[in-house]
Amino acid sequence: MSSTSDPRPPIPADVLQLGRFVDRTVAEGPGERTALWVQGCTIRCTGCFNPHLWTFRGGTPTPTAEVLARVLAAETDGLTLLGGEPFDHAAPLALIAAGTRAAGRSVMTFSGYTTAQLHHAVHSGRRDVAALLDATDLLIAGPYVAALVDRDRPWAGSTNQEFVERGSRFPDLLAAATTTPDRLEITVAPDGTLAVNGWADDETLDALLHDLARPRPRRS
C-alpha cells in the first residue's frame, strides 16, 4: 500500500473515468446488483486483484448522467462501487450513488482508505468525499493486506477491512455478510475473452483459470 493518507484532490463531477461496468452480478454484494469499477487508484495495495485499474490513464470517460441512466436501466437490487479507488473519483460517484438511492436501491462502496482517513478528509473540507459517504449504505473500508486474507467474510479481501453500515435503510446488507458465500463470476465473450469479477485467493484463481485454459476434446 502507498503512503497516501487522503483521496486525491477533487475532480469534476460531470464525467466518470469508467473502468468496467457490469449490468447484473451476484458476486459483488447480496442479491443481484449492478457493479461499476472506476479507472485510477492512488493507494495501489500489494496483491491487488485489479492492478490494471491503478493508472488514471485508460478507461472510458463517460458522462455521469449516462452512467446513472445505465445503472437505473438495469433494475437490480442496488449498485456496488469498486475500483480502482472510488473515493479518488468521489464527486461523480456521489451523484451516481445519490441517484441510485433516490430510486430506492442500495449502494455499497469498497475503499482502500480506512474510515479514519475518510473522516479526516471530510473534516478537512472534502465535500465530495462527504457526499459519497452520505450516499453509501454499506462501506467496506481499508487496504487489502495479503498477509491477512479473509476466508470467512464475503466480499472483503483481508480481515483488517471494516464493514460499516451507514444508516438504517437496508439493514439486510450488513446481515448478509454472515450468510452470503464468496462468489466468483467468469464471463466468456464471443471472441473468447475472459472477464472475472468477485473475489478468490490467488491459489484458487490460478487453479480455476488453468482449468478454463485447458483444451477440451471435441465431440464427433
RONU-76199 format. One record per atom (N, C-alpha, C, CB): residue in one letter; z, y, x. Coordinates in steps of 0.05 Angstrom, whole numbers, plus 5000, padded with zeros to 4 digits. Glycine has a CB too. Layout:
! RONU-76199
aZYX...
***
This chain:
! RONU-76199
m500049765017m500050005000m500050255017m502450004981s498650465009s498650715024s501250865020s496250885016s501551085034s503951245032s503751455010s504551375058t501651444994t501251644973t503651644954t498751584957s504751884948s507151904932s506452004904s509152084945d504252144900d503552254874d500652194868d504152564873p499852184843p497052154837p495352384849p496552154806r492852334854r491152534866r490952774848r488252424871p490153004859p490153254843p488553224817p488953484859p489253384797p487953364771p484853394773p488953584752i483553244756i480653244755i479753334727i479352974762p477253414723p476253494697p476653264676p473353584698a477153344652a477653144631a475253054616a479653264611d472953184620d470653124603d468952894613d468953364602v469352794637v467752574648v469652374661v465652674668l469152114656l470751904668l468951754688l471851714647q470151694712q468751534732q469251244724q469751594761l467451124709l467850864697l466950644716l466350834671g468750454722g468150234740g467149994725g470550164756r468349934702r467549704686r468649734658r468649434699f467249624639f468149644611f467649374598f466549864595v469749264585v469549014571v470349064541v471348784584d468449014523d468949064495d471248904484d466449014478r471348644491r473348464479r474348274501r472248314455t476948244503t478248064522t480947974512t478448184550v481747734519v484447634512v486047594538v484347374496a485047704560a486347664586a487747904596a484247574606e487548134582e488648384592e490748494574e486448584597g492448324564g494548404545g494648224521g494148694537p496548274503p496748104479p494548154459p499448144466g493747944445g491647974425g488948024438g492348204407e487148114421e484448174431e484348474437e482248094410r483448544461r483548814470r480948904482r485848854490t480549164483t478349284498t479649364525t477049534483a478149334546a479249404573a477249564588a479949144589l478249764602l476549924620l477849954647l475850194607w476249944668w477149984695w475950244706w476249744713v477550414718v476550654730v475750604759v478650884729q473950764769q472950744796q474350944814q469850784797g476150834831g477551014850g480550974849g476851294845c481750934873c484650894875c485550994902c485350594871t487651154902t488851254928t491051074938t489851534924i491950874923i494150704931i493250474949i495650594907r491350324940r490050114956r491949904967r488550244980c493249764948c495249554955c493849334971c496549444930t495249234991t494249005006t494148754987t496148945031g491948614987g491648384969g490748454941g494248244967c489948704937c489048794911c486748614900c488049094912f486848564874f484848394861f482148534858f485848314833n482148804859n479748964855n479249164877n479849104828p479049074903p478649274924p475949424922p478749134951h474049314908h471449444904h471749694887h469449264892l474049724873l474549964857l476350164871l475949874831w476850134897w478350334912w476850594915w479150214939t474350574924t472750814930t472250984905t470150734944f472151244909f471551424887f468551464885f472951694890r467051344903r464151344901r463351104884r462751334929g461051124872g460150904855g461250934827g461050634867g461150714812g461950724784g459750884769g464650864781t460350934744t458551074726t459851314714t457350884705p459251564722p460351794709p459551794679p459452064723t461451784661t460951754633t462551964617t461551464623p461252104599p462752294583p465152164569p460952424562t467352294570t469852194558t469452124529t472152384561a468052294514a467652244486a466051994481a466252484473e464151934499e462551694496e464251444501e460151704516v465951464521v467751234526v469551174502v469351274552l470751384491l472451354468l470951234445l473751624460a468451324440a466851204419a466450904423a464151354417r465950824447r465650544453r468150384448r464650494482v470450504455v473050364450v473450324420v475350534462l473050544405l473450524376l471550334362l473350794363a469050324372a467050154360a467649864364a464350214372a469149794384a469849514390a471749394369a471049484417e473349574356e475149494335e477049264343e473549404310t478249284366t480149084375t483049174369t479849024405d484949024378d487749094373d488749334389d489548854379g487349384412g488249604428g486549634454g491149584435l487449814471l485949874495l487849824519l485050174495t486749704540t488149674566t486649824587t488349374573l488149984602l487050154624l487850034651l488150444621l485849994668l486249874694l484650014714l485649564693g484649904739g483150034759g482549864783g484450284768g481950014805g482550294809g485350364801g480550464794e485850624799e488450724791e488250924767e489950854814p489150834743p488851014720p490051294724p490150884697f492251314737f493551584739f492151764760f496451554746d490251654775d488451824791d486251934775d487351664815h486051854749h484051944730h485452024704h481851714725a487752144707a489552174684a488452354662a492152294693a487052574669a486152754648a484152624629a484952994661p481952504638p480152384619p481352144605p477552294633l482951984619l484151754606l486151834585l485551574627a487552054589a489452154569a488052214542a490952404579l485652324544l484152384519l483252124506l481752554526i482251934522i481351674511i483751524499i480051514533a485951524513a488351384502a489351514477a490551374524a489451774476a490451914453a488651864429a490652214458g486051854433g484151794411g484451514401g481351844420t485051334419t485451044412t488051024395t485650874437r490151154403r492651134388r492451274361r494951274404a490851484360a490451624334a489051444314a488851874338a487551244324a486151054307a488050814300a483650944321g490550824308g492450624301g492550384320g491950524274r491450414343r491350194362r493150244386r488450134372s494050034399s495850064421s494450114448s497649814424v495950234467v494850284493v496750174514v494450594498m495650004532m497049904555m495850034580m496949594557t497550124599t496550244623t497850104647t497150544624f496150014666f497049904691f496950114712f495349654699s499050124729s499050324751s500350214775s500450574742g499250284799g500550214824g502750414832g498450204845y502950634817y505150814822y507650714808y504451104812t509950764820t512450694807t513150894785t514750684828t514950824767t515751014746t516951264759t517650874727a518451224781a519651454794a517551654804a521451364818q515351544816q513251714826q511851864803q511151544841l511451714781l510151844758l511952064746l509451634736h514452014743h516352214733h516452454752h519152094728h516352404778h516352624797h513952794793h516452514826a511652674788a509152824784a509452994758a506752634781v510552884737v510953024712v512753264717v512052844690h514953224730h516953434735h515853644754h519453324747s513753574769s512353764787s510253924772s511153624811g509953874746g508054034730g505353894724g507454284744r505153634730r502653494724r502353434695r502453234741r501053614680r500753574652r498953334645r499653824639d496953284662d495153064658d496652794659d492853064678v498452764679v500052524681v501852494657v501652524708a503152714649a504852714626a503352624601a506252984622a500952724598a499352664574a498552374573a496752834573l497952254596l497251974596l499651804591l495951894623l501951874602l504451734596l505051744567l506751844613d504751984555d505352014526d503451854509d505252304519a501051794518a499151644502a499151344509a496351754507t501151254524t501450974532t503750844517t501950954563d503150614505d505250464491d506750264509d504050314468l505350144528l506549964547l505450024575l506049664539l507250094593l506550154620l507449934639l507850424629i505549834655i506249644676i505949794703i504549374675a508149854716a508150044739a509249914764a509750284732g508050004786g508949914812g506749794828g511249724810p506849814855p504649694871p504749394872p504949804900y502449274876y502348984880y503348924908y499448884876v505248734909v506448644934v505848344937v509548704935a504148274955a503148004958a505447804963a501147984980a507547894976a509847714982a511647664958a511547825004l511047804936l512747774912l511047694887l514248044906v509347504891v507547424869v509147334845v505647194879d508447434822d509847384797d508447144783d509847634778r509846914782r508746674769r509846624741r509246434787d511546814731d512846774706d511746964684d515746814709r511547214690r510647414670r507647434670r511947684676p506547474646p503647524645p502847804654p502547474617w500347834663w499148094669w500048214695w499748284646a502648214701a503648334726a502848154749a506748374725g502348284772g501648124796g504048054813g499648284812s506048224813s508448164830s510948244816s508248324857t513148124824t515748144810t516948414811t517647944820n516148584829n517248864831n516149044809n516648984858q513948964796q512749144777q514349154751q509849044771e514549394740e516249444717e514549434691e517649714719f515749324670f514549334643f516149544628f514649054629v514949764620v516349984608v515150034580v516250244625e516749984560e515850044532e516250344527e517349874512r514250474518r514350764513r513950814483r512250914530g516150874470g516050904441g516450634427g513451024433s516450644401s517050404385s514850334365s519650444369r512450434370r510350384350r509450094351r507950564356f509549974375f508549694378f510549524394f505749694393p512849464381p514849314395p513949034404p517249284377d511948924391d511048654398d509548654425d509148554377l508748884435l507448894461l509248784483l506449174468l511648894484l513548814505l514548534500l515849004506a515048464475a515948194468a513947984476a516548174438a511348054475a509247864482a509347784512a506547974476a510647944528a510847884557a512447624562a512048114572t514047544542t515647304545t514247054533t518347344533t512147094519t510846874504t507946834511t511146914475t506647024524t503847004529t503246904557t502447284525p501646694560p500946604587p498946774601p499946314586d498846774628d496746904642d494046764635d497246894673r492046924632r489346814626r487346934646r488446874597l485346774652l483146864669l480546824655l483246714697e479047034652e476447014638e474147034658e476147234616i472246854656i469946874673i467446874656i469846624693t465847084659t463447124643t461047084661t463347404630v459146924652v456746874667v454447014653v456146564669a453247204667a450947354656a448447184656a450547624671p446447264641p443847114641p442647084669p441947244623d443147274687d442047254714d443747094733d441647524725g445946974722g447746804738g450046954751g446246674759t450147214747t452347374759t454947304745t451747674756l457147274761l459747214750l461447474749l461147004768a462847504727a464747724724a467447604717a463847934702v469547684732v472147574728v474147784720v473147434754n475747734700n478047914694n480447744685n477248114672g482747874685g485247724682g486547714709g484847444670w488447524713w489747504738w490247214746w492447664738a489847154772a490546894783a491246934812a488246694779d492946764823d493446784852d491046694867d495946604859d490946764893d488546714909d487746424910d489046814937e489746244912e489145964914e487745854889e491645804919t488845934866t487645854840t484845964837t489445934817l484546224843l481946344840l479846224859l482146644845d480646174884d478746054903d477845784893d480046024930a479745624883a479045354873a477145364849a481545194866l477745554831l476145574807l473245664814l477345774788l473045874831l470345974838l468845764854l470646234853h470245604870h468945394886h467745194867h470945264905d469245114846d468244924827d465845034811d470444844807l465945294805l463745404790l461245424807l464445684780a461545454833a459245484851a457945214857a460145614876r459344994853r458144734860r455844664841r460244514858p453644564852p451344494835p452044264817p448944414853r451044274793r451444064773r449043884771r452244184746p449343624768p447043454764p445543524738p447843154764r442943504739r441443564715r441043304698r438643684723r441143344672r440543124655r437543084651r441943164627s436642844651s433742794647s433142794617s432842534660
***
